[in-house]
């Protein structure tokens, strides 16, 4: 259940990645495990602007996942005590 806002942000991130010629997808940036992600970054000669965008996309993606997990936990808690 993805919100309209998060879909717009994802689309905007994809467009910005293409603009900056980032060699991997937004999905790869947000979903790779830390070790694989760091290896991926080391393999490519990226500019500071590219790295900044990649880290921003990853941070927002991780925050979104954390928010969804917390919401689910709260929802479960309140429905189980109600």
BELNOR-V617476 format. One record per pair of residues at least 6 apart in sequence whose C-alpha atoms are under 8 Angstrom apart, sorted by the first residue. I is the first residue (numbers start at 0). J is the second residue. D is the distance in whole Angstrom. If there is no record, write none. Layout:
i = [I,I]
j = [J,J]
d = [D,D]
//
This chain:
i = [9,12,12,13,13,16,16,16,16,19,21,25,28,28,28,28,29,29,29,29,29]
j = [25,25,56,24,25,24,25,49,52,49,49,56,36,53,56,57,56,57,58,60,61]
d = [7,7,7,7,6,8,8,8,8,6,7,7,7,7,7,6,7,5,8,5,7]
//
